[in-house]
Amino acid sequence: MVRGAPWLVVELFRAAVRASESRAGAELRRWLYRTECHVDTGVHITNARNFSCGLGCALYHGTYVLNGEGTLSMGEHSHLGAYCYVNAQHGAVRLGDHVAVGPGTTILAYSNHYARGRRVTEERRTADVDIGSNVFIGANCTILPGTRIHDHVVLAAGSVARGELQGNAVYGGSPCRVLKEGWFE
């Protein structure tokens, strides 16, 4: 065999498992990522050891989790919609229970940054992202490093969240702001 061929065989197997729409493919994806949650087609988790989830969780089609050294943890009955991107290469992303993340949303615990006198390609920002319980994040949102979203929050589609979002409110916009308070009372 050519040097490196076993690696290629393993990667081809993983690609086939990620693409399979069969029941066996779904079970193999759960085995591959060491999880009991539903793992849809096209999902990629770079480090299964740094991923954990509670009962009833789901990762939908095309979700990509970059977590080589960082972690992603999801509470019970939470999901990441189709084509979500989570960058926890360093740092941590934590989702509470009953969190619904809309399709196309990006969650960043690690990102390029800027600093006076430095190249942006040399500067990084690492800051954990914490998302409470009973949170709905609409489609195509961006959650920036260091964001904390408290319990009972709705974030409107297309919003950009940074900093601390207090609970029991609806937020929207770029950057997001409070649209309605007392939503869950």
C-alpha positions as CSV (number, residue, x, y, z in Angstrom):
1,M,0.0,0.0,0.0
2,V,1.0,3.6,-0.6
3,R,2.0,5.4,2.6
4,G,-1.0,7.3,3.9
5,A,-3.5,5.0,2.3
6,P,-5.1,3.8,5.6
7,W,-5.8,7.4,6.5
8,L,-7.5,7.8,3.1
9,V,-9.6,4.7,3.6
10,V,-10.8,6.0,7.0
11,E,-11.7,9.4,5.6
12,L,-13.6,7.8,2.7
13,F,-15.5,5.7,5.2
14,R,-16.4,8.8,7.3
15,A,-17.5,10.7,4.2
16,A,-19.7,7.8,3.1
17,V,-21.2,7.6,6.6
18,R,-21.9,11.3,6.7
19,A,-23.6,11.2,3.3
20,S,-25.7,8.1,3.9
21,E,-29.5,8.7,4.2
22,S,-30.2,5.1,5.4
23,R,-31.1,4.1,9.0
24,A,-27.8,2.3,9.2
25,G,-26.0,5.5,8.2
26,A,-27.8,7.4,11.0
27,E,-26.7,4.7,13.5
28,L,-23.1,4.8,12.2
29,R,-23.0,8.6,12.6
30,R,-24.1,8.3,16.2
31,W,-21.3,5.7,16.7
32,L,-18.8,7.8,14.8
33,Y,-19.5,10.9,17.0
34,R,-19.9,8.9,20.2
35,T,-23.4,10.4,20.9
36,E,-27.0,9.4,21.4
37,C,-28.3,12.5,19.7
38,H,-29.7,12.6,16.2
39,V,-26.9,13.3,13.7
40,D,-28.3,14.1,10.3
41,T,-26.5,13.8,6.9
42,G,-23.5,16.0,6.2
43,V,-22.8,16.8,9.8
44,H,-19.1,17.1,10.7
45,I,-17.6,17.3,14.2
46,T,-13.9,17.6,14.2
47,N,-13.3,16.2,17.7
48,A,-16.0,13.8,19.0
49,R,-14.2,13.6,22.4
50,N,-14.9,17.3,22.9
51,F,-18.6,17.1,22.1
52,S,-21.4,16.2,24.5
53,C,-25.2,16.5,24.5
54,G,-28.2,15.6,26.6
55,L,-31.2,13.4,25.7
56,G,-33.3,14.4,22.7
57,C,-30.7,16.6,21.0
58,A,-30.2,16.9,17.2
59,L,-27.6,18.2,14.8
60,Y,-29.3,18.8,11.4
61,H,-28.0,18.5,7.9
62,G,-24.7,20.2,7.1
63,T,-23.9,21.4,10.6
64,Y,-20.1,21.8,11.1
65,V,-18.5,21.8,14.5
66,L,-14.9,22.9,14.7
67,N,-13.8,21.9,18.1
68,G,-10.3,20.6,17.9
69,E,-9.2,21.8,21.4
70,G,-12.4,23.5,22.6
71,T,-15.7,22.0,23.5
72,L,-19.4,22.1,22.5
73,S,-21.9,20.9,25.0
74,M,-25.7,20.8,24.5
75,G,-28.4,20.4,27.2
76,E,-31.4,18.2,26.8
77,H,-33.8,18.6,23.8
78,S,-31.6,21.2,22.1
79,H,-30.8,21.3,18.4
80,L,-28.6,23.0,15.8
81,G,-30.5,23.6,12.6
82,A,-29.3,22.8,9.1
83,Y,-26.0,24.4,8.0
84,C,-25.1,25.8,11.5
85,Y,-21.4,26.5,12.1
86,V,-19.8,26.3,15.6
87,N,-16.2,27.5,16.0
88,A,-15.0,26.3,19.4
89,Q,-11.5,25.4,18.1
90,H,-10.5,27.0,21.4
91,G,-12.8,27.9,24.2
92,A,-16.3,26.5,24.9
93,V,-19.8,26.8,23.5
94,R,-22.5,25.7,26.0
95,L,-26.2,25.4,25.2
96,G,-28.7,24.8,27.9
97,D,-31.9,22.7,27.8
98,H,-34.6,23.3,25.1
99,V,-32.4,25.6,22.8
100,A,-33.5,25.8,19.2
101,V,-30.8,27.3,16.9
102,G,-32.1,28.2,13.4
103,P,-30.5,27.1,10.2
104,G,-27.4,28.9,9.0
105,T,-26.5,30.3,12.4
106,T,-22.8,30.8,13.3
107,I,-21.6,30.6,16.9
108,L,-18.1,31.7,17.6
109,A,-16.0,31.1,20.7
110,Y,-12.8,31.6,18.6
111,S,-12.3,34.1,15.9
112,N,-9.8,36.4,14.2
113,H,-9.7,39.8,15.8
114,Y,-8.0,43.2,15.5
115,A,-5.5,45.1,17.6
116,R,-3.7,48.3,16.8
117,G,-0.3,47.7,15.1
118,R,-1.0,44.0,14.5
119,R,-2.1,42.1,11.4
120,V,-5.7,40.7,11.7
121,T,-4.4,37.3,10.6
122,E,-2.2,37.2,13.7
123,E,-4.7,38.3,16.2
124,R,-7.3,35.9,17.7
125,R,-10.1,36.2,20.2
126,T,-11.1,33.3,22.4
127,A,-14.1,33.7,24.7
128,D,-16.7,31.2,25.8
129,V,-20.3,31.4,24.6
130,D,-23.0,30.5,27.1
131,I,-26.6,30.1,26.0
132,G,-29.2,29.5,28.7
133,S,-32.3,27.3,28.6
134,N,-35.5,27.9,26.6
135,V,-33.8,30.0,24.0
136,F,-34.8,30.4,20.4
137,I,-32.2,31.7,18.0
138,G,-33.6,32.5,14.5
139,A,-32.1,31.6,11.2
140,N,-28.8,33.1,10.0
141,C,-27.8,34.7,13.3
142,T,-24.2,35.3,14.4
143,I,-23.2,34.8,18.0
144,L,-19.8,36.5,18.7
145,P,-17.1,35.3,21.2
146,G,-17.9,36.1,24.8
147,T,-21.6,36.3,24.3
148,R,-23.9,35.2,27.2
149,I,-27.6,34.7,26.5
150,H,-29.7,34.1,29.6
151,D,-32.8,31.9,29.9
152,H,-36.1,32.7,28.0
153,V,-34.7,34.7,25.1
154,V,-35.7,35.0,21.5
155,L,-33.1,36.3,19.0
156,A,-34.7,37.4,15.7
157,A,-33.5,35.9,12.4
158,G,-30.4,37.6,11.0
159,S,-29.3,39.2,14.2
160,V,-25.8,39.7,15.5
161,A,-25.4,39.0,19.3
162,R,-22.5,40.2,21.4
163,G,-22.1,40.7,25.1
164,E,-24.9,39.8,27.6
165,L,-28.5,39.3,26.6
166,Q,-30.7,39.5,29.7
167,G,-33.4,36.9,30.1
168,N,-37.1,37.1,29.4
169,A,-36.8,39.3,26.3
170,V,-36.9,39.4,22.5
171,Y,-33.8,40.8,20.7
172,G,-33.2,41.6,17.1
173,G,-30.9,43.6,14.8
174,S,-27.2,44.0,14.0
175,P,-26.0,44.6,16.6
176,C,-29.0,43.2,18.4
177,R,-31.0,45.2,20.9
178,V,-34.1,44.6,23.1
179,L,-37.3,44.6,21.0
180,K,-39.6,43.4,23.8
181,E,-39.2,42.7,27.5
182,G,-41.3,40.5,29.7
183,W,-42.0,38.1,26.8
184,F,-42.2,34.9,29.0
185,E,-44.0,36.2,32.0
